[in-house]
């Protein structure tokens, strides 16, 4: 069974001119010609064309494609394995690109205008714009969300750097307290929990009841748990308990 150049062009989604060019340079010569002089392609040529178009999609020049396909030590199975590896590499690269775009989108959503290097420095490799989107979906109709959006709308790069610096410093001191065996219900621990609440207060009014809820979420949502566990194993649980102890200690006086 054979196909004409027009049929192959329609089947593969390329132009007849492209197929003529591939034939002229010896990349895809027709298998034969019909009695009326039309180029005829067989199933083997269609298979070769599929490989050509795959490698072209990945940006390979035609000369290199010819070398790859004409290698006598490479069969169809080897081509498929190689193509799969190339696709996996491209997928990984595209996923990294998506992550980069997410970080940039997050910066714009939060009103931060930074260089790409600054965005990576501030948000780090584990941050995702999905967090902001999810937060907006979950709490977008709350007063706390409105307060936070108003607060960050005026933040400069220096403000974000200070937020990160103070947060990292508090995490370091909490991790040290945990390592030193400081109980989460001790005065030292509850003072750190109160400082944690004060940092949140830079974005919105964080009541003790709300702070308790956040502490619980640090254990219930694995993403938050992972954030604190990456600082020190056991820190998520320690902070949650310290937050509750702090609320128990201060809320009656506050009320």
C-alpha positions in Angstrom: 0.0 0.0 0.0 1.3 3.4 -0.9 0.4 7.1 -0.3 0.8 10.1 -2.5 2.6 13.2 -1.4 -0.7 15.0 -1.0 -2.1 12.2 1.2 1.0 12.1 3.3 1.0 15.8 3.8 -2.6 15.7 4.9 -2.0 12.8 7.2 1.1 14.3 8.9 -0.1 17.9 9.0 2.8 19.2 6.9 2.9 20.9 3.6 3.6 19.2 0.3 6.5 21.7 -0.1 8.0 20.5 3.1 7.9 16.9 1.9 9.4 17.9 -1.4 12.3 19.6 0.5 12.8 16.5 2.7 13.1 14.4 -0.5 15.5 16.8 -2.2 18.0 16.7 0.7 17.7 12.9 1.0 16.0 13.0 4.4 12.8 11.4 3.2 13.0 10.2 -0.4 9.8 8.6 -1.7 9.8 4.9 -2.0 8.8 4.9 -5.6 6.8 6.9 -8.2 3.5 6.0 -9.7 3.0 5.4 -13.4 1.9 9.0 -13.7 5.0 10.3 -12.0 3.6 11.0 -8.5 5.8 10.3 -5.5 4.7 7.2 -3.5 5.4 6.7 0.2 5.1 3.5 2.0 4.5 2.7 5.7 8.3 2.7 6.3 8.5 6.3 5.0 5.5 7.3 7.2 7.3 5.9 10.2 10.5 7.8 9.3 8.5 11.0 8.8 7.0 10.5 12.3 10.5 10.4 13.8 11.6 13.4 11.7 8.7 15.5 12.9 9.3 14.5 16.5 13.0 15.5 16.4 12.0 18.7 14.6 9.5 19.5 17.3 12.4 19.3 19.8 14.5 21.7 17.8 16.9 19.3 16.1 18.4 20.5 12.8 17.6 18.5 9.7 21.3 17.4 9.3 21.4 16.0 12.8 18.1 14.2 12.3 19.4 12.6 9.2 22.5 11.4 11.1 20.3 10.0 13.9 17.9 8.2 11.7 20.6 6.7 9.4 22.6 5.2 12.2 22.6 1.5 11.4 22.9 0.6 15.1 19.6 2.3 16.0 16.2 0.7 15.4 12.7 2.0 16.0 12.7 0.8 19.6 15.9 2.7 20.3 14.4 5.8 18.8 11.3 5.5 21.0 13.4 5.1 24.1 15.4 8.2 23.1 12.3 10.1 22.3 10.8 9.2 25.7 14.0 10.5 27.5 13.9 13.7 25.4 10.2 14.2 26.3 10.9 13.6 30.0 13.7 16.2 29.9 11.4 18.7 28.1 8.6 18.1 30.6 11.0 18.7 33.5 12.2 21.9 31.9 8.6 23.0 31.3 7.7 22.3 34.9 10.6 24.4 36.0 9.4 27.2 33.7 5.8 26.9 35.1 7.2 27.2 38.6 9.1 30.3 37.6 6.0 31.8 36.1 4.0 30.9 39.3 6.6 32.7 41.4 6.4 35.8 39.2 2.6 35.7 39.2 2.7 35.5 43.0 4.9 38.5 43.2 2.5 40.5 41.0 -0.5 39.3 42.9 1.1 40.5 46.1 2.1 43.8 44.6 5.8 43.2 44.6 7.8 44.3 41.6 11.1 42.6 41.8 13.8 41.2 39.5 13.7 37.5 38.8 16.7 37.0 41.0 15.1 38.9 43.8 11.9 36.8 43.5 13.9 33.6 43.8 15.8 35.0 46.8 12.7 36.1 48.6 10.2 33.3 47.9 12.6 30.4 47.8 12.4 27.1 45.9 9.3 25.7 47.8 7.0 28.6 47.4 4.1 28.5 44.9 1.6 31.0 43.6 -0.9 28.2 44.2 -0.8 29.1 47.9 -1.9 32.6 47.2 -4.7 31.4 44.9 -5.9 28.8 47.4 -5.8 31.4 50.2 -7.9 33.7 48.2 -10.4 31.0 47.5 -10.6 29.9 51.1 -10.5 33.3 52.9 -11.2 35.8 50.2 -14.4 36.9 51.8 -13.0 37.4 55.3 -11.9 40.6 56.9 -8.5 39.1 57.6 -7.9 38.6 53.9 -9.0 42.1 53.1 -6.6 43.5 55.7 -3.7 41.4 54.4 -4.3 42.5 50.8 -4.4 46.1 51.9 -1.3 45.7 54.0 0.9 44.0 51.3 -0.3 46.4 48.5 2.1 49.0 49.9 5.0 46.6 50.6 8.4 47.4 49.0 11.2 45.0 48.4 12.8 46.2 51.7 9.5 45.4 53.5 9.5 41.8 52.2 13.2 41.3 53.0 12.5 42.4 56.6 9.4 40.0 56.8 11.6 37.2 55.6 14.5 38.1 57.9 12.3 38.4 61.0 10.4 35.2 60.2 13.7 33.2 59.7 15.1 34.6 62.9 12.0 33.6 64.9 12.1 30.1 63.3 15.7 29.8 64.3 15.0 30.8 67.9 12.0 28.5 68.2 14.1 25.6 66.8 16.8 26.4 69.3 14.3 26.4 72.2 13.0 23.0 71.0 16.6 21.6 70.8 17.2 22.9 74.3 14.2 21.0 75.7 12.1 24.1 76.4 8.6 23.0 77.0 5.9 24.5 74.8 3.9 25.5 77.8 6.8 27.4 79.4 7.0 31.2 79.6 9.9 31.2 77.1 7.9 29.2 74.6 4.7 31.2 75.0 6.7 34.4 74.6 8.0 33.1 71.2 4.4 32.1 70.3 3.3 35.7 71.1 6.0 37.0 68.9 4.8 34.7 66.2 1.2 36.1 66.6 2.7 39.7 66.4 4.4 38.9 63.1 1.1 37.7 61.7 -0.4 40.9 63.0 1.6 42.8 60.5 -0.8 41.5 57.9 -4.1 41.3 59.7 -5.6 41.3 63.2 -4.8 37.9 64.6 -6.9 37.1 67.7 -5.9 34.4 70.1 -8.8 32.2 68.7 -7.5 32.7 65.2 -4.0 32.0 66.3 -5.2 28.7 67.8 -6.7 27.8 64.5 -3.5 28.6 62.7 -1.6 26.4 65.1 -3.9 23.5 64.5 -3.5 24.0 60.7 0.2 23.7 61.0 -0.4 20.0 61.9 -3.4 19.4 59.7 -2.0 20.8 56.4 1.1 18.8 55.4 2.5 21.8 53.5 2.6 23.9 56.7 3.9 20.9 58.6 6.6 20.4 56.1 7.6 24.1 56.3 8.3 23.9 60.0 9.6 20.4 60.0 12.2 21.5 57.5 13.5 24.0 60.1 13.6 21.4 62.9 11.9 18.0 63.3 9.1 18.3 65.7 8.8 22.1 65.4 5.3 22.1 64.0 3.9 20.2 67.0 6.0 22.3 69.4 4.7 25.6 67.9 1.1 24.4 67.8 1.3 23.5 71.5 3.1 26.8 72.4 0.4 28.8 70.5 -2.4 27.1 72.5 -0.5 27.5 75.8 0.1 31.2 75.0 -3.6 31.7 74.3 -4.5 30.0 77.5 -2.1 32.2 79.4 -2.9 35.6 77.8 -6.5 35.4 76.6 -8.2 35.8 80.0 -6.1 38.9 80.7 -6.8 40.2 77.2 -10.6 39.7 77.7 
